Amino acid sequence: MLLNRAMNLVRRFRIRWLCFLLPLIFLLSNGCSTDQPDASANKDLEKYRKVYLVRPKGDDRDLTAGILSRLKVAGFDAAETDEQGAKKMVAAKDVKEPTLICEFDAISTWNYDRTFYCFESVQIHFFDVEKGERVFRADYFHPGSYLPENTELNHLFVKIRDGFFPGQPNPFRMNKKGPYGPSYRKFQVEAY
């Protein structure tokens, strides 16, 4: 009798720990990805159509070109600028239409098993030129990702397109070109 009570107590204890640990393990194994823009996002995003993308220093693999082309596909009137041009634009504040400055930061690793680059994290921020404040953010953080950069950028641009063009068809939601694109590169093997 005493043994049965002890076994029931152990079972209850295990079930409670499992109820706590299983969701925790699930969250840790899936990484973190924000589905919603941050709290500084405002409700008037539909007024923005002009975007200047700031090319970061050290963009060796030219991610700027991929983000710029996606901004254009998303429906923005997008152009590239450097940090100095962005600073001059913010300082002048003489824009005639609502304009955004877009900045991004990314950390990538080479996936040897699948032979392409994967993001460990990528952040895309949109700042209002006139106000100087961030109005929208899309980011992705998942160390050890197995998806190509191209696919992750398309996932982020689903959020960006829905945020700035709500209720309109989203060209990134059903990408017929597949998950591979400029970020998918064959591993170079030297010929002997």
C-alpha positions in Angstrom: 0.0 0.0 0.0 2.8 2.4 0.9 4.6 1.5 -2.3 1.5 2.3 -4.4 1.2 5.7 -2.8 4.9 6.5 -3.4 4.6 5.4 -7.1 1.5 7.6 -7.6 3.3 10.5 -6.1 6.3 10.0 -8.4 3.9 9.7 -11.4 2.2 13.0 -10.6 5.6 14.7 -10.1 6.8 13.4 -13.5 3.6 14.5 -15.3 3.9 18.0 -13.9 7.6 18.3 -14.9 6.7 17.0 -18.4 3.9 19.6 -18.7 6.5 22.2 -17.9 9.5 20.9 -19.9 7.8 19.9 -23.2 6.6 23.4 -24.1 10.0 24.8 -23.0 11.9 22.3 -25.2 9.6 23.1 -28.1 10.2 26.8 -27.8 14.0 26.4 -27.5 14.2 24.0 -30.5 12.2 26.3 -32.8 14.2 29.4 -32.2 12.7 32.9 -31.9 11.0 34.7 -34.7 8.8 37.8 -34.3 5.5 37.6 -36.1 4.4 41.1 -35.1 6.1 44.4 -35.6 7.4 45.9 -32.4 5.5 48.3 -30.1 6.9 51.4 -31.8 5.1 50.5 -35.1 2.2 52.9 -35.9 -1.0 52.3 -37.6 -0.3 54.8 -40.5 2.2 52.5 -42.4 0.1 52.7 -45.6 1.2 56.2 -46.3 4.8 55.2 -46.9 5.9 54.4 -50.4 9.4 56.0 -50.8 12.2 54.0 -49.1 16.0 54.6 -49.1 17.9 51.4 -48.3 21.2 52.1 -46.5 24.0 49.8 -47.6 25.9 48.6 -44.6 29.7 48.5 -44.5 31.1 45.0 -45.1 28.3 43.7 -47.2 30.6 41.3 -49.0 27.9 39.0 -50.4 25.7 41.9 -51.5 22.6 41.2 -49.4 21.7 44.9 -50.2 20.8 43.9 -53.7 18.5 41.1 -52.5 16.7 43.4 -50.0 16.4 46.3 -52.5 14.8 44.0 -55.2 12.4 42.7 -52.6 11.5 46.2 -51.5 10.6 47.0 -55.1 8.6 43.8 -55.5 6.8 44.6 -52.3 5.5 47.8 -53.9 7.9 50.5 -52.6 9.6 53.2 -54.6 13.0 52.0 -53.3 16.5 53.3 -53.9 19.9 52.6 -52.4 21.9 55.2 -50.4 25.0 55.2 -48.2 25.2 56.2 -44.6 26.3 59.8 -45.4 23.3 60.2 -47.8 20.9 59.0 -45.1 22.4 61.3 -42.5 22.0 64.3 -44.9 18.4 63.3 -45.7 17.5 63.0 -42.0 19.2 66.3 -41.2 17.5 68.2 -44.0 14.0 66.9 -43.3 12.7 68.6 -46.4 11.0 65.6 -47.9 7.8 66.2 -49.8 6.2 62.8 -49.2 6.4 60.4 -46.3 9.8 58.7 -46.7 11.5 55.8 -44.9 15.1 54.9 -44.3 15.6 51.2 -44.3 18.6 49.6 -42.4 19.4 46.0 -42.0 21.9 43.9 -40.1 22.5 40.2 -40.6 24.7 37.4 -39.3 25.1 34.4 -41.6 26.9 31.1 -41.5 27.8 28.6 -44.2 25.9 25.4 -44.0 28.3 22.7 -45.2 25.6 19.9 -45.3 23.3 21.8 -47.6 26.0 24.1 -49.3 24.4 27.5 -48.8 24.4 30.4 -46.4 21.9 30.5 -43.5 20.9 33.5 -41.4 21.6 33.2 -37.7 19.9 36.5 -37.3 18.6 39.3 -39.6 17.0 42.6 -38.6 15.3 45.0 -41.0 14.3 48.4 -39.6 12.3 51.2 -41.1 12.7 54.8 -39.8 10.6 57.8 -40.7 12.8 60.5 -42.2 10.9 63.4 -40.9 10.3 62.2 -37.3 13.5 60.2 -37.0 11.8 57.3 -35.2 11.4 53.6 -36.0 8.0 52.8 -37.4 8.4 49.1 -38.3 10.8 46.2 -37.6 11.0 42.7 -39.0 13.6 40.3 -37.5 14.5 36.7 -37.4 16.8 35.0 -34.9 17.5 31.3 -35.1 21.0 30.0 -34.6 21.6 26.8 -36.5 19.0 27.5 -39.1 18.7 25.1 -42.1 16.9 27.5 -44.5 18.7 29.5 -47.2 19.0 33.2 -46.7 16.7 33.7 -49.7 13.9 31.8 -48.0 14.2 33.7 -44.8 14.2 37.1 -46.5 11.0 36.0 -48.3 9.5 35.1 -44.9 10.4 38.5 -43.5 9.0 40.3 -46.6 5.7 38.5 -46.1 5.5 40.4 -42.8 6.8 43.7 -44.3 4.3 43.6 -47.2 1.4 42.8 -44.9 2.4 45.6 -42.6 2.7 48.3 -45.2 0.1 47.1 -47.7 -2.6 45.4 -45.7 -5.4 43.6 -47.5 -3.5 43.4 -50.8 -2.1 40.3 -52.5 1.3 39.4 -51.1 3.8 38.3 -53.8 6.0 36.7 -51.1 3.4 34.5 -49.7 3.3 32.1 -52.7 6.8 32.3 -54.2 6.8 30.1 -57.2 10.5 30.3 -57.7 11.0 28.0 -54.7 13.2 28.3 -51.6 16.5 28.6 -53.6 17.8 31.7 -55.3 20.8 34.0 -55.1 21.7 32.7 -51.7 21.9 29.1 -52.9 25.4 28.5 -54.0 27.2 25.2 -54.7 30.1 24.4 -52.5 33.3 25.0 -54.5 35.4 21.9 -54.8 38.9 22.3 -56.1 39.8 20.0 -59.0 42.8 17.8 -58.5 
